[in-house]
Amino acid sequence: MLVNLEQYQHDDADDAVRSGGDVDPDRDADDYFGTDDLDAEEWERVTEDGETLLRRSMTLEEVTAVSVPREQTHEDLPGVTVQIRKGGEEEYVDNARIVEVQDPDP
């Protein structure tokens, strides 16, 4: 299956924003997002309920199952924890909204 998600994070870079809206370039993805395999340009600023958040679109391929566990994180962000199974392994995406799930071979 092909799964499209939107994931949300808090925007804690307010102090590093220049007048053009760019994030200060001396912050690397590992320091900012807690992982080094993300490109900071993947995230965009959005406003929801009067709060500025970061949102990115994710497309996951070869997914075998999608579920939403009963136990959720209690963060004040949009979305829920989504469990993705691929190749016998489980992955959790916190603060995500499911946009679309496609099965090309139902």
C-alpha positions in Angstrom: 0.0 0.0 0.0 0.9 3.6 -0.5 0.2 5.8 2.6 0.2 9.6 2.7 0.4 11.3 6.1 0.9 14.8 7.5 3.0 15.0 10.6 3.1 18.0 13.0 5.8 19.4 15.3 6.0 22.4 17.6 7.6 25.5 16.0 10.3 26.3 18.5 12.4 28.3 16.1 10.7 31.7 16.6 13.8 33.2 17.9 15.8 32.1 14.8 13.4 33.4 12.1 14.6 36.2 9.9 12.3 38.8 8.3 11.9 36.6 5.2 10.6 33.7 7.3 13.7 31.5 6.8 15.0 29.4 9.6 18.5 30.3 10.8 20.8 28.2 8.6 23.3 27.4 11.5 20.8 24.9 12.9 21.2 21.4 11.5 18.4 18.9 11.2 19.8 16.7 14.0 19.7 19.6 16.5 16.4 21.0 15.4 14.3 17.8 14.8 16.2 15.3 16.9 17.2 13.1 13.9 19.8 13.6 11.2 17.9 11.9 8.3 15.5 14.8 7.8 15.8 17.8 5.5 14.7 20.9 7.3 13.1 22.2 4.1 10.6 19.3 4.3 8.8 21.2 7.0 6.5 24.1 6.4 5.0 26.6 8.9 1.2 26.4 9.3 -1.2 28.0 11.7 -3.9 25.9 13.4 -6.1 27.2 16.2 -4.0 30.3 16.4 -0.7 28.4 17.0 2.1 28.3 14.5 3.2 24.7 13.9 5.5 22.8 11.6 4.0 20.3 9.2 5.4 17.9 6.7 3.9 15.5 4.2 5.1 11.9 4.3 4.6 9.2 1.6 5.4 5.7 2.7 5.6 2.8 0.2 5.2 -1.0 0.5 3.1 -0.6 3.7 1.3 -3.9 4.7 -0.9 -2.4 7.5 -2.0 0.9 9.0 -3.6 1.2 12.4 -4.2 3.8 15.2 -3.3 2.4 18.6 -5.7 3.1 21.5 -2.9 4.6 23.6 -2.0 8.0 22.3 0.6 10.6 23.1 -0.9 13.5 25.0 0.8 16.3 23.2 -1.3 19.3 22.2 -0.6 18.9 18.5 -3.0 17.9 15.7 -3.2 14.2 14.7 -2.7 10.9 16.5 -0.1 8.2 16.7 -0.2 6.1 13.5 1.3 2.6 13.4 2.8 1.5 10.1 3.9 -2.1 9.3 6.4 -2.7 6.5 8.2 -5.9 5.9 7.5 -7.4 9.3 8.6 -4.3 11.2 6.5 -1.7 13.0 7.1 2.0 12.9 5.1 4.7 14.8 4.5 8.2 13.5 3.4 10.6 16.2 1.1 13.6 15.7 0.1 12.5 12.2 -3.1 12.7 10.2 -3.8 10.1 7.5 -4.4 11.8 4.2 -4.8 8.8 1.9 -4.2 5.1 1.8 -4.0 3.4 -1.6 -3.8 -0.3 -2.3 -3.0 -0.8 -6.0 -3.5 -4.5 -5.8 -6.6 -5.0 -3.5 
